[in-house]
Amino acid sequence: MLPTTARAALQLRDVLPHARFVRATDIQFSSCDIDPRRCRPGSLFVAITTDDNDGHEDAWEAVHHGASAVLAERLLPVSTPQAIVRDTRAAYGRLAHALAGNPSHDLQTFAIAGGPGKTAVAILLEAILFAAGGTVAWRNSLASFDGEEVSDLPSNQSNAWELAEWLARSAAHRCNQAIVEVSTEQLATHGLAGLQADVAILHGGLQANVVSARQPAAARRLTTRLINQLKSRAAVVANVDDAALFELLGQIKSPTLTAGLRNPADVMATILERHTSEQTFLLQAGPESVPVRTPLLGDHQVSNCLSAAAAAILAGIDLPTIARGIERVAWIPGQLERLECGQPFSVFVDGGDTPDTVELALRTVRRVTAGRVIALCGAKSNLPSEHRARLGHTLERFAHVQILTNDNPGEEAPLEIIHDLLDGFLKPERALVRPDRAGAVAWALSQARPGDSVVLCGKAMDGIQQLEDGDHPWDDGEQARQWLYRQQAAPSARPKLRVFTG
């Protein structure tokens, strides 16, 4: 948690009107903390229970450091005034935002929840809002921007205090809109409590991310938790390409705009053309339509565009501006980043390292490739052998040429990892084993012919490779670029000129 700063005193009853007070009729506070060691005279200590610790047991220490009151879920044996609430995590979020001045009141706020694709939706929506003239703060799974500075995300992204501080900075920097990508952990631990959103974007996959398919009620609770944090005149975007979300539609009481590629929806798309470098689709909303050309490949990226477009429509943005914003996005980090180095075949770098994500990447590339798909992939250490076998099976099924190499083996024997991958092959003798990743990348590119596609899977954004002797700098894209440019510069690659005289 960030250190507290001096703020105007607030009355606890104004923030938590349903709290039960002990030894006081109300509690005045200008700072609060969940770490008893950081409490100072006048602080409100909030006792939060986590998987590792019960904060109620730290109340005496907090009082010892000067806390003048305690917020808890049960009565505690301390002499200071106390306030009792049902869930201190939710209460802490509301306190954090209140102390920050409730900054989401001053920002048009978009909260994006769901499964894979949230980050792409956040990036696309930011581009659309920017194209419409907005001053946008954003916070996705990669980084955050507060209107002045791009920053890495904190280690604990579920910290409501840090989120409130970021929103306050964004408002102070004169942003008028904020995009918040919401993790399932944030929803489960009330890390979003206190935020008030104008649009909740439910992009699907929430159920699979949070619970098993046998517990859909938990996903419904988390969806409801986000919707309950909407402003009074707010609305919901629901991507109905997700079957579980489609079933939840009837339970969403807020005004809802649906988006979908495969199911009937308010905002839809028709694919017009697909190539290895781009695809074109017709974006449709009611009687209006506009063509959109994007280098983002695959049906899933069109679905991401639809969720972003639907949110923009709720913000009052017209379709031509939405199309212009989408077309500004040249790539999504870690998602089939295309390399153009003058080569006569396609090269993609993708961060997928699970059976599902690798299958999605290879299916997408195979759909637009006239020749062969050459896939390079490894498996990280400390994964079950069954997981690796499934990954190997995926590679054999969706790639014409499979190259097995190191990912992040760490201290695990690389050949043992590769052996587990081969266990998923029906014909393991057809796979090429090259543990040295640099050599494997070079070999994959050397085998490509015009019309082929090379897909380098698993290490699009790591920046390092974890080997037995430690961490080494690594970048699949940079390795591929260097190899491709060397080929272009090689004498054999240069056209030979014949001079005629006479």
C-alpha positions, -999 to 999 in steps of 0.1 A, spaced: 0 0 0 11 36 -7 19 58 23 -10 79 34 -8 117 30 -25 145 50 -61 149 39 -92 168 52 -108 148 80 -139 127 71 -167 113 92 -168 75 90 -206 74 92 -207 95 60 -187 68 41 -201 37 58 -236 46 70 -244 9 79 -214 5 102 -221 -3 139 -201 20 162 -187 9 196 -175 35 222 -183 63 198 -213 76 178 -190 84 149 -153 83 140 -133 111 124 -103 102 103 -79 117 78 -59 85 70 -64 48 71 -41 18 69 -42 -20 68 -6 -24 80 -4 -19 118 32 -8 116 24 22 94 -4 35 117 3 69 133 -16 90 158 -50 97 143 -50 68 119 -79 45 113 -67 9 113 -87 -15 90 -85 -52 100 -85 -72 68 -84 -110 66 -63 -125 38 -52 -160 30 -20 -154 49 -30 -132 78 -60 -122 100 -57 -84 104 -79 -86 135 -50 -101 154 -29 -70 146 -54 -45 161 -35 -41 194 -2 -34 175 -20 -8 154 -33 10 185 2 7 200 15 27 170 -11 54 175 -43 43 156 -71 62 172 -99 38 160 -103 4 144 -126 -8 116 -133 -46 119 -157 -74 112 -160 -84 149 -157 -67 183 -120 -66 194 -104 -63 228 -89 -28 223 -98 4 242 -102 26 211 -135 33 194 -145 7 168 -167 4 138 -180 -30 128 -189 -39 92 -197 -71 74 -167 -70 50 -137 -48 58 -121 -53 23 -151 -37 7 -152 -10 33 -115 -3 28 -120 4 -9 -147 29 -2 -125 46 24 -96 48 0 -117 64 -27 -133 88 -2 -99 99 11 -88 104 -25 -118 126 -32 -139 100 -51 -120 108 -83 -142 85 -105 -170 110 -100 -150 134 -121 -140 109 -148 -160 91 -174 -148 56 -163 -149 24 -182 -143 -9 -163 -134 -40 -184 -139 -74 -169 -137 -109 -183 -113 -134 -198 -86 -132 -225 -90 -101 -247 -95 -75 -219 -62 -59 -226 -69 -57 -263 -103 -42 -256 -87 -16 -233 -61 -6 -260 -87 -4 -287 -111 17 -266 -83 41 -256 -75 46 -293 -111 53 -301 -116 78 -272 -83 95 -283 -96 97 -319 -127 113 -305 -107 140 -288 -106 125 -253 -79 129 -227 -76 93 -215 -60 77 -185 -57 39 -188 -47 10 -167 -44 -25 -183 -25 -57 -175 7 -42 -191 11 -8 -175 -8 24 -165 -9 60 -177 -22 88 -155 -22 116 -181 15 124 -177 35 92 -170 34 56 -181 42 33 -151 46 -3 -143 18 -19 -124 23 -25 -86 29 -60 -74 -5 -60 -57 -30 -49 -83 -59 -56 -60 -50 -28 -37 -79 -4 -37 -58 24 -23 -34 24 -52 -63 24 -77 -78 54 -59 -45 73 -59 -40 66 -96 -75 79 -104 -69 110 -83 -36 117 -102 -54 112 -135 -81 137 -126 -55 161 -114 -37 158 -147 -69 169 -164 -79 136 -179 -116 134 -186 -118 96 -192 -103 66 -175 -101 29 -187 -96 3 -160 -89 -33 -168 -104 -54 -140 -88 -86 -129 -109 -114 -114 -88 -112 -83 -98 -75 -79 -135 -85 -81 -131 -114 -58 -112 -94 -31 -133 -62 -34 -103 -44 -49 -126 -23 -70 -148 -12 -41 -152 26 -41 -149 29 -79 -179 42 -97 -180 34 -134 -200 48 -163 -197 17 -184 -190 -19 -174 -177 -40 -202 -182 -77 -197 -160 -93 -223 -167 -129 -214 -146 -157 -199 -151 -145 -164 -165 -178 -153 -136 -198 -167 -111 -174 -151 -126 -175 -116 -142 -208 -110 -148 -241 -126 -178 -247 -148 -195 -265 -119 -197 -232 -100 -214 -207 -123 -230 -189 -93 -196 -175 -83 -191 -159 -117 -226 -144 -114 -218 -129 -80 -186 -113 -94 -205 -99 -124 -232 -85 -101 -204 -70 -79 -191 -50 -108 -225 -39 -121 -234 -27 -86 -205 -2 -88 -220 16 -118 -232 51 -115 -269 57 -115 -272 64 -153 -245 39 -163 -248 10 -188 -233 -24 -195 -216 -38 -226 -220 -76 -228 -201 -96 -254 -225 -124 -262 -199 -144 -281 -193 -159 -247 -219 -186 -240 -219 -182 -202 -223 -144 -205 -251 -149 -230 -270 -169 -203 -265 -141 -177 -281 -114 -199 -315 -119 -183 -301 -112 -149 -285 -79 -158 -308 -51 -147 -288 -22 -160 -293 -9 -196 -272 -33 -217 -257 -30 -252 -247 -64 -267 -218 -70 -290 -211 -102 -309 -196 -117 -340 -212 -152 -338 -245 -144 -320 -272 -118 -328 -263 -86 -310 -268 -48 -311 -232 -43 -324 -221 -68 -349 -195 -74 -377 -193 -92 -410 -159 -103 -422 -151 -90 -457 -115 -100 -463 -87 -118 -445 -49 -117 -453 -18 -125 -434 -12 -87 -429 -47 -75 -422 -84 -82 -422 -114 -60 -431 -148 -62 -415 -181 -43 -417 -190 -28 -383 -227 -27 -379 -248 -9 -352 -285 -7 -359 -291 7 -394 -255 22 -396 -224 4 -408 -188 13 -416 -159 -8 -430 -129 -13 -407 -95 -24 -418 -72 -37 -391 -38 -55 -389 -52 -74 -359 -59 -109 -371 -85 -134 -361 -122 -136 -351 -112 -130 -315 -97 -96 -324 -129 -87 -343 -148 -96 -311 -124 -74 -291 -131 -45 -316 -169 -50 -311 -167 -47 -273 -146 -15 -276 -169 -1 -303 -200 -8 -282 -185 10 -252 -176 39 -275 -212 41 -288 -224 44 -252 -200 73 -248 -217 90 -278 -190 84 -304 -201 80 -340 -191 49 -361 -166 67 -385 -147 79 -355 -148 44 -339 -135 29 -372 -107 55 -373 -97 47 -337 -96 10 -343 -75 14 -374 -49 34 -353 -40 2 -334 -12 -15 -353 -6 -43 -329 -14 -57 -294 17 -65 -273 23 -102 -272 -6 -111 -296 6 -122 -331 30 -93 -336 39 -93 -373 75 -87 -383 81 -70 -417 118 -72 -427 114 -76 -464 111 -114 -462 88 -132 -487 69 -150 -460 51 -140 -428 66 -140 -393 46 -137 -361 57 -134 -325 31 -145 -300 30 -148 -262 8 -179 -261 23 -206 -240 -7 -227 -230 -25 -252 -252 -55 -229 -256 -35 -197 -264 -12 -216 -288 -42 -232 -305 -58 -198 -310 -27 -183 -325 -20 -212 -349 -57 -215 -359 -57 -178 -367 -25 -179 -388 -34 -211 -405 -67 -196 -417 -48 -169 -437 -17 -188 -448 -15 -202 -483 15 -223 -476 28 -241 -444 26 -229 -408 60 -234 -391 56 -232 -353 83 -229 -327 74 -235 -291 87 -247 -257 73 -252 -222 81 -235 -190 95 -253 -159 74 -266 -131 44 -274 -153 26 -308 -151 37 -333 -177 0 -336 -189 -1 -299 -196 31 -302 -217 17 -332 -236 -15 -312 -244 7 -284 -257 26 -308 -279 -6 -323 -292 -18 -288 -301 14 -280 -320 12 -313 -340 -25 -307 -348 -23 -271 -360 12 -266 -374 27 -283 -405 62 -280 -391 69 -282 -353 101 -271 -337 105 -278 -300 129 -257 -280 136 -241 -246 112 -216 -231 122 -210 -195 135 -243 -183 152 -229 -153 170 -256 -133 149 -284 -149 165 -305 -176 155 -290 -210 154 -324 -227 130 -337 -201 106 -308 -208 108 -315 -245 102 -352 -239 70 -343 -221 60 -322 -252 67 -351 -275 44 -374 -254 15 -355 -269 26 -362 -305 11 -391 -325 42 -390 -347 70 -375 -326 96 -384 -352 83 -355 -373 91 -328 -347 125 -311 -348 142 -307 -314 165 -277 -310 170 -268 -273 190 -237 -281 163 -212 -288 185 -189 -309 194 -218 -332 158 -229 -333 146 -194 -344 172 -193 -371 163 -228 -383 125 -220 -384 131 -189 -405 156 -207 -428 129 -233 -437 102 -208 -446 93 -204 -483 72 -177 -500 36 -181 -488 46 -198 -455 40 -184 -420 64 -188 -391 49 -184 -356 73 -180 -326 53 -189 -295 57 -183 -258 82 -155 -253 68 -124 -269 71 -102 -239 93 -119 -213 125 -100 -220 146 -128 -204 152 -165 -207 156 -184 -174 183 -211 -178 202 -232 -154 229 -206 -150 205 -177 -144 185 -152 -164 196 -140 -198 182 -112 -219 160 -126 -246 136 -112 -273 121 -135 -299 112 -106 -322 147 -91 -320 164 -125 -327 141 -129 -358 147 -94 -370 185 -97 -368 184 -130 -387 161 -116 -414 181 -85 -419 213 -105 -422 198 -125 -450 188 -93 -468 223 -80 -464 240 -112 -475 257 -110 -510 236 -140 -522 204 -120 -514 214 -91 -536 203 -90 -572 230 -98 -597 233 -72 -625 244 -80 -660 260 -51 -679 255 -52 -716 277 -31 -739 277 -27 -775 
